[in-house]
Amino acid sequence: MSNPIPVPDKTAIFRLMSRHAAAVVPGLESHEFRPEDSLRYLGANSIDRSEIIMMTLESLSLSISLVAFARAENMGDLAEIIHERLPSA
């Protein structure tokens, strides 16, 4: 019998997204990310933002339309949107 894969919480999703943001946007390697941070204000252009979201979704083996993220104001909102769409454990 196999153990179910644990569903990541919003904090884990946020940390994963932060790692991807630091890898994509120059100068963020040592930034202390907060849920209130806006990727746009941290210097991520629209392509960077899409890449960060897609990398995060790929890491979680999820497929969510980028349109679902259009109203997100900050990284905390992005993590919430992803968390809401995770399959239940």
Residue pairs with C-beta under 8 A, 6 or more apart in sequence:
4 89
5 89
6 89
7 86
7 87
7 88
7 89
8 16
8 60
8 83
8 86
9 83
10 76
10 79
10 80
10 83
11 79
13 56
13 60
13 79
13 82
13 83
14 33
14 35
14 75
14 76
14 79
16 56
16 59
16 60
17 52
17 53
17 56
17 75
17 78
17 79
17 82
18 33
18 75
20 51
20 52
20 55
20 56
20 59
21 28
21 33
21 39
21 42
21 44
21 52
21 75
22 28
22 29
22 31
22 33
23 55
24 44
24 48
24 51
24 52
24 55
25 39
25 42
25 43
25 44
25 48
25 52
26 43
27 43
28 42
28 43
31 42
33 75
34 75
34 76
35 74
35 75
35 76
35 79
36 74
36 75
36 76
37 74
37 75
38 73
38 74
38 75
39 48
39 49
39 52
39 75
39 78
40 49
44 52
50 66
53 66
53 69
53 78
54 66
56 78
56 82
57 63
57 64
57 82
60 82
60 86
62 82
62 85
62 86
64 81
64 82
64 85
68 81
68 85
69 78
69 81
71 77
72 78
72 81
